Amino acid sequence: MNVPSRALVVAGAVAAPLAVWVLGDPLLGHELVVEQPGREATNLAAGEFIVFSLTASLLGWALLAVLERLTPHALRIWTVVAAAVLALSFIPLTAVEATGGSKTVLALAHLTVAAVLIPLFWQTSPRGRKAEKPAQDAEAVGGQ
């Protein structure tokens, strides 16, 4: 199996929500304007999608790298943390005023970052590749 580098995974995790933004804002016309109590309305553009997804991806990479040095259970711990961060990332969506279409685009952007990072960071880890190997070996034996 060709293992993607973590830098490529980060690039994919930035590109995926950017594609969601392109579909949602310019193509389908959902202006991604959010209003928070006591603040001016903010129009979320491509730049915000890039910054937030890049920040989340780099922090996820850093956490995984630290955990891999500290514990043999790094992938499990990291996956639980990643899932918790994903769940918590939806809380601000409930606190802002925006159209249903805008909230949907934002929620899909959050999901696409996780959909890229979680499985592909697993593939970049030596322990994650070891976990996949027995299943692949069993398929190879069964298919002969």
Secondary structure, 3 states (H helix, E strand, C coil): CCCCCHHHHHHHHHHHHHHHHHHHHHHCCCCCEEECCCCCCEECCHHHHHHHHHHHHHHHHHHHHHHHHHCCCHHHHHHHHHHHHHHHHCHHHHHCECCHHHHHHHHHHHHHHHHHHHHHHHHHCHHHHHHHHHHHHHHHHHCC
